Amino acid sequence: MEPALFSRRHSENFPSENSRPNVILPGREVRRAGLPGGGLGPRLAPIRPLPPFLAPFGVGRYNWSRSGPGRGCGAGSSRVPRWVLAPAVCTPGAPLHAYSTQVMAAADGSLLDNPRTFSRRLPAQASRQAKATKRKYQASSEAPPVKRRNETSFLPAKKTSVKETQGTFKGNTQKAFSAKKHSVSTSDRNQEERPCVKTSSLFKNNPDIPELHRSVVKQVQEKVFTSAAFHELGLHPHLISTINTVLKMSSMTSVQKQSIPVLLEGRDALVRSQTGSGKTLAYCIPVVQSLQAMKSKIQRSDGPYVLVLVPTRELALQSFDTVQKLLKPFTWIVPGVLMGGEKRKSEKARLRKGINILISTPGRLVDHIKSTKNIHFSRLRWLVFDEADRILDLGFEKDITVILNAVNAECQKRQNVLLSATLTEGVTRLADISLHDPVSISVLDESHDQLNPKDKVVQEVCPPPAGDELDSFAIPESLEQHVTVVPSKLRLVCLAAFILQKCKFEKDQKMVVFFSSCELVEFHYSLFLQTLLSSSGAPASGQLPSASTRLKFLRLHGNMEQEERTAVFQEFSHSRRGVLLCTDVAARGLDLPQVTWIVQYNAPSSPAEYIHRIGRTARIGCHGSSLLILAPSEAEYVNSLASHKINVSEIKMEDILCVLTRDDCFKGKRWGTQKSHAVGPQEIRERATVLQTVFEDYVHSSERRVSWAKKALQSFIRAYTTYPRELKHIFHVRSLHLGHVAKSFGLRDAPRNLSALTRKKRKANLKRPGLHKKTQSKHSLAEILRSEYSSGMEPGVTKVRQQNAPGEPGSQPLPHSLQPTPCFGRGKTLKWRKTQKGLLWDSKTSQKV
Ligand SMILES: Nc1ncnc2c1ncn2[C@@H]1O[C@H](COP(=O)(O)OP(=O)(O)OP(=O)(O)O)[C@@H](O)[C@H]1O
């Protein structure tokens, strides 16, 4: 019987057609990169010998295909030519041995793309190679089935390397699998049935996985708890009892112990302490204490006394919830939240009635400042920037400027508080010129500095590079950080295997998986829902029945309707298990209880984002783990993290994939009734291939799904182009092998029509040559775009840019030296160093948060 895994659902939810803003796809870069021909269409496919950077990808031997080098085996699929397979595969009831022979031949790489389609412009050497390959095809098709089967079963296509004998997966051939056939609807079948069989070649032509030579660094750590109790602070007795009984807390954390007295004195403060250390209460407690103690009792109609700015809607809700709890005994003080996604009308009505502690995302507040007469700040006493480094970065700059101008115009005296786990030098410098005599609070406990004892794979010990002190952030002591290096072709199966390992075979695991764009979240969410979840519906033999119900997928990103976002956030918060697939919209500040694993499927754009992502686990002294998945070309990123005092230990890809041997859903089908005797690495390879085939079959089951996967791939490439300059040497689109990456989207070949978009974009860019100027601002734009792709939080950037014709204000990037610097000191009017006209940042970058 076919495992349930292979059953097909036709009522699947397709991802919403997210109309993402048009972002410049650096087609020029792609072309220069000579990415495999399939991705660029025949015209763009390189016809000269492959550039050296593709050499490690093993594209030399098998890469000639219909549009040039780079497709075929290089693309990760062995496509059996029609003229070879048609008789055996398409004929109903064709003898199994004939079918298997061809599939196996495909799997061992002896059958390649149709050589008749080779470009005529092939150079002489390549042409000779093509002819030789063609002869090989013909030989393959004529060979007797049994003989072929024996050959492919026992003779590896490539010589087994020393490394392979050590149990790695590099460069070895795989045994063939029967391609899984599902039951498909007639229409789908008509659309999809082709006279060829596709099999995966996951373990061939992969780049070597490099040894991780990384520096050991002293990780910065902080002590979370103190023995000091809240009642030592002289707070209102009702406030203390609320903290003890409602919040169920008795002793203060280090950051609370240091910050609360300073803030109660009325000082401005910069607060930096590790993720999950209790910074929210560090400002909320003094805020509530000071408001309830005001001599003239606060009236609702007074309007805001406190303004808290946070970068995301979910964080706004969460902070509102905390404030609400603290205010239980002080019912006359009214908290409120403005966060977008809600009807403006109802928000306006609430503002009219009066909100004393106003928590908001910047974009929505700007909306109201511009359109609502009822919002005024004359009584404002506190201005709090939670996740200050995020709020004050370029994406929110314009909004913050509007807010500060509005606030400064009305309010003369207030306390300013900036908080984050990653307050960087840039933010503190900004704070220095704008805060009034601020106290800098950092919980860093030097006595806790230590080498991570778990770093067993350490190769080199060297001091961290000079000048990194300010960019080093504390990491919770109980957080174990891991990295795994996985070739692009194997990324998808590896992620799926890791999810299965933790969330299907282990109890009560709660995982957050970070992706670099909304489309990527949608794609993987739907794919896993339709494949992994349906497979886990039928418990395999030996598997606990309850294990099948353990898998639960949720997703969260900036392109979702607010109602659904809130529902998902609440559901995952209260759930004991599950997998949340998300963008960086969930990276900052969210306190999701009992998260055990953080997986970063796409590397973050900065060490600060890395810290915030992993900070969703191991909160407030709990234990947690993280896994960063890197491609071999990205392995250098480990050193980049080390330069920020971040240590990661390696998990071998094989150790992740081996969970598949526990899941009978992924048992490979041997030819005929022959039973599998494969053990160890070979069996793991087989099962990984079955899983990949499940993904590929699902994606290729209709044209719509194929184009959906292509869109996700496009989105991945776009996001990849927006890594900041300092990381470009690690994450450069040139280092991507499009065919291999396509495989991680369940695509069998590198898509050819990606080039259409590239060409369109290039044309558009030619019309606006100013956009390509290599200025500092371009770098900043890249950061905005990247953050846009990472969270869906700033969709307005490109829209606004499109509105601006060349030469018009806003069409030219502003040199860094002229970029506006907001200041938020007491009673100051915010000044731009340059008139607002013509600034790149004159965009609604944070309307959608
Ligand atoms: N004194 C305390 N005792 C016990 N638990 C606490 C205490 N203070 C805060 N917590 C809990 O610790 C968790 C993390 O707190 P919080 O979200 O404020 O951390 P944070 O430092 O703001 O994290 P991030 O940097 O990720 O935003 C919350 O669940 C909170 O309820």
The ligand as a Tripos MOL2 file, in Angstrom:
@<TRIPOS>MOLECULE
LIG
   31    33     1     0     0
SMALL
NO_CHARGES

@<TRIPOS>ATOM
      1 N1         11.1550   39.4150   37.6700 N.pl3     1 LIG1
      2 C1         10.7020   38.4540   36.8860 C.ar      1 LIG1
      3 N2         10.5020   37.2270   37.3610 N.ar      1 LIG1
      4 C2         10.0410   36.2410   36.5800 C.ar      1 LIG1
      5 N3          9.7290   36.3970   35.2930 N.ar      1 LIG1
      6 C3          9.8940   37.6220   34.7500 C.ar      1 LIG1
      7 C4         10.3860   38.7130   35.5190 C.ar      1 LIG1
      8 N4         10.4370   39.7920   34.7210 N.ar      1 LIG1
      9 C5         10.0030   39.4030   33.5090 C.ar      1 LIG1
     10 N5          9.6770   38.1070   33.5150 N.ar      1 LIG1
     11 C6          9.1840   37.3120   32.3840 C.3       1 LIG1
     12 O1         10.2820   37.1460   31.4810 O.3       1 LIG1
     13 C7          9.8120   37.0410   30.1660 C.3       1 LIG1
     14 C8         10.6250   37.9400   29.2620 C.3       1 LIG1
     15 O2         10.4010   39.2800   29.5740 O.3       1 LIG1
     16 P1         10.4580   40.4270   28.4680 P.3       1 LIG1
     17 O3          9.6080   40.0700   27.3210 O.co2     1 LIG1
     18 O4         10.2000   41.6960   29.1300 O.co2     1 LIG1
     19 O5         11.9880   40.3100   28.0280 O.3       1 LIG1
     20 P2         12.8310   41.3340   27.1580 P.3       1 LIG1
     21 O6         14.1010   41.5670   27.8730 O.co2     1 LIG1
     22 O7         12.0130   42.5210   26.8220 O.co2     1 LIG1
     23 O8         13.1170   40.4510   25.8780 O.3       1 LIG1
     24 P3         13.4140   40.9330   24.3740 P.3       1 LIG1
     25 O9         14.7600   41.5410   24.3800 O.co2     1 LIG1
     26 O10        13.3450   39.6890   23.5880 O.co2     1 LIG1
     27 O11        12.3520   41.9210   24.0290 O.co2     1 LIG1
     28 C9          8.3310   37.3960   30.2060 C.3       1 LIG1
     29 O12         7.5900   36.2070   30.1170 O.3       1 LIG1
     30 C10         8.1380   38.0200   31.5400 C.3       1 LIG1
     31 O13         6.8520   37.7750   32.0450 O.3       1 LIG1
@<TRIPOS>BOND
     1     1     2 1
     2     2     3 ar
     3     2     7 ar
     4     3     4 ar
     5     4     5 ar
     6     5     6 ar
     7     6     7 ar
     8     6    10 ar
     9     7     8 ar
    10     8     9 ar
    11     9    10 ar
    12    10    11 1
    13    11    12 1
    14    11    30 1
    15    12    13 1
    16    13    14 1
    17    13    28 1
    18    14    15 1
    19    15    16 1
    20    16    17 2
    21    16    18 1
    22    16    19 1
    23    19    20 1
    24    20    21 2
    25    20    22 1
    26    20    23 1
    27    23    24 1
    28    24    25 2
    29    24    26 1
    30    24    27 1
    31    28    29 1
    32    28    30 1
    33    30    31 1
@<TRIPOS>SUBSTRUCTURE
     1 LIG1         1 GROUP 0 **** ****
